[in-house]
């Protein structure tokens, strides 16, 4: 399986999540070989957070989803 994200991608954490990261935007720093987790530097802290990628989406896709609603 090819990882959905790559280093340098701008991502948004799932808004509906109960996580402390919900709705936060950040930059992908590292992606696990499996693609199941990634290290994200969130814009407004924390830096270097390890998160599961199923809770992430690309920032551009998130904006497109909001525009459709």
C-alpha positions as MATLAB code, in Angstrom:
seq = 'XXXXXXXXXXXXXXXXXXXXXXXXXXXXXXXXXXXXXXXXXXXXXXXXXXXXXXXXXXXXXXXXXXXXX';
ca = [
       0.000    0.000    0.000;
       1.337    3.418   -0.929;
       1.310    5.958    1.899;
      -1.393    8.585    1.366;
       0.841   11.385    2.640;
       4.391   12.435    1.930;
       6.864   14.692    3.695;
       5.957   18.337    3.173;
       2.196   17.810    2.747;
      -0.129   20.252    4.518;
      -2.707   18.263    6.495;
      -5.718   18.814    8.736;
      -6.625   16.532   11.639;
     -10.205   15.215   11.522;
     -12.546   17.918   12.873;
     -15.003   15.390   14.340;
     -12.313   13.566   16.309;
     -12.318   13.702   20.105;
      -8.547   14.191   20.011;
      -6.767   17.292   21.288;
      -5.588   17.733   17.684;
      -9.113   17.975   16.198;
      -9.258   20.595   13.445;
      -5.581   21.523   13.727;
      -3.465   22.089   10.639;
       0.134   21.070   10.265;
       3.020   19.905    8.120;
       4.061   16.273    7.608;
       7.642   15.720    8.818;
       7.894   11.906    8.560;
       5.654    9.068    7.401;
       5.947    5.444    8.564;
       6.775    2.925    5.825;
       3.368    1.317    6.396;
       1.685    4.695    5.918;
      -0.340    4.098    9.083;
       1.222    6.843   11.160;
       3.053   10.109   10.630;
       4.933   12.767   12.562;
       3.222   16.142   12.231;
       4.432   19.612   13.191;
       1.146   21.327   14.033;
       1.025   25.080   13.382;
      -0.018   25.935   16.937;
       1.881   23.183   18.801;
       2.758   20.462   19.470;
       5.706   19.955   17.150;
       6.676   16.384   16.339;
       3.331   14.776   17.259;
       2.996   11.120   16.216;
      -0.539   10.530   14.918;
      -2.430    7.845   13.007;
      -2.947    8.850    9.384;
      -6.579    7.698    9.190;
      -7.401   10.848   11.190;
      -5.679   13.118    8.651;
      -6.650   14.583    5.323;
      -4.826   16.892    2.963;
      -5.564   20.543    3.702;
      -6.746   21.204    0.123;
      -9.199   18.274    0.252;
     -10.558   19.478    3.602;
     -11.229   22.939    2.133;
     -12.972   21.359   -0.866;
     -15.214   19.305    1.464;
     -16.183   22.434    3.402;
     -17.034   24.273    0.180;
     -19.414   21.481   -0.889;
     -21.461   21.649    2.318;
];
